[in-house]
Amino acid sequence: MNHSILKKIRNKLSNREEQNSLRSLRDNSSLVDFCSNDYLGFANSLPVKQSKQQGATGSRLISGNSNQFESLEQKIANFHNADSGLIFNSGYDANIGLFSCIADKGDTIIYDQYIHASIRDGIRLSNARSFSFEHNNLLSLEKKLEQADGHILVAIESVYSMDGDLAPLEEIIEVCEKHKAHVILDEAHATGVIGKKGLGLAQELGVASKLFARVHTFGKAMGCHGAIILGSKDLKSYLVNFARSFIYTTALSEHSLNSIESAYEKLNNAEEIIRQLHQNITLFQSLLSKNLQSKLIPSSSPIQCLLVSGNDHVKKVESELQTKGFDIRAILHPTVPKGKERLRVCIHSFNTPEELKTCVSQLEKLIV
Ligand SMILES: Cc1ncc(COP(=O)(O)O)c(C=O)c1O
């Protein structure tokens, strides 16, 4: 047997170890949650139906489709003020499927430099040319738009997952309209969080109809699995025919669809929970000293990041916070640029004022 491949993977793991950036799986479920995407606490409160439920049987195009799928897609599309929607097994699958098939050779995809890995991977599978523009920078976007050919698609997020800041959506749409470019908005961290009833940034700003497509994921505030791509009826039909991550995979089971349906029912009545979430975000920020505020990446979302430079340093702070009972995760280089390592504090509606106060006092002691 040729062992060189084993040697190669060991070397790559050793490199990660040397950079103190080796990832491993852990279970911190006993700690106070300041790291999950379960912003509204739905993950612990979706009803479980006791009756027998249909399991997974095949892909949507073979045996996996059902009336429930189609009516749920239309219900969610109506809720988000869209013509049509197509459910994928995850946000990762939705973005891979969409970006790999939407543009062809001769077309151009332009994306924010901080875009999520699932969109980057989708773009890598596409035959289109692609460029990134500087994060949230309209001048940089415009420069890239001037170099673009063919059909032009621009990929952005409502809330950026590693910084927590929002895209200047209206301004981006304006620049894109000038260059006849189509905007695709990933609303993963805005779903359930931003705007009235947590409908997302596009609906909050009243610009949903100006977007080519929106991606809402169910694995964050909705507390379950899956995602939906919203857009025109033709876009849905196109994805059913060309999005490989939709075609070549087993469809979600009835249980998953029931969870998504329950989560949307809960969201329809969650104004108080969403208000509590935003109150907690404001409380967290107001508790920070001037020193910590100077390290905070400006954000009005539940993702609050404190810059703590260096993998060794930020990992040490993370581990001390965990011994004190707080599950706050360090974001390391190479996930973020060197020197921009950070503690990513995720605020939830269910975090108590006491938890927030003790968490901040620990942060004050550990970050100097
Ligand atoms: C912006 C963004 N898009 C897509 C995804 C992927 O969603 P899912 O976890 O449902 O695969 C994530 C989650 O990590 C995300 O942060």
PDBQT file of the ligand as one rigid body, heavy atoms in Angstrom, charges set to zero:
ROOT
HETATM    1  C1  LIG A 401     -24.161  33.103   5.189  1.00  0.00    +0.000 C 
HETATM    2  C2  LIG A 401     -24.381  31.641   5.229  1.00  0.00    +0.000 A 
HETATM    3  N1  LIG A 401     -24.896  31.012   4.147  1.00  0.00    +0.000 NA
HETATM    4  C3  LIG A 401     -25.117  29.682   4.136  1.00  0.00    +0.000 A 
HETATM    5  C4  LIG A 401     -24.810  28.909   5.236  1.00  0.00    +0.000 A 
HETATM    6  C5  LIG A 401     -25.023  27.431   5.187  1.00  0.00    +0.000 C 
HETATM    7  O1  LIG A 401     -26.240  27.111   5.745  1.00  0.00    +0.000 OA
HETATM    8  P1  LIG A 401     -26.515  25.637   6.348  1.00  0.00    +0.000 P 
HETATM    9  O2  LIG A 401     -25.882  25.622   7.701  1.00  0.00    +0.000 OA
HETATM   10  O3  LIG A 401     -27.995  25.518   6.344  1.00  0.00    +0.000 OA
HETATM   11  O4  LIG A 401     -25.866  24.673   5.407  1.00  0.00    +0.000 OA
HETATM   12  C6  LIG A 401     -24.302  29.513   6.386  1.00  0.00    +0.000 A 
HETATM   13  C7  LIG A 401     -24.020  28.704   7.605  1.00  0.00    +0.000 C 
HETATM   14  O5  LIG A 401     -22.957  28.439   8.006  1.00  0.00    +0.000 OA
HETATM   15  C8  LIG A 401     -24.066  30.906   6.383  1.00  0.00    +0.000 A 
HETATM   16  O6  LIG A 401     -23.534  31.522   7.459  1.00  0.00    +0.000 OA
ENDROOT
TORSDOF 0
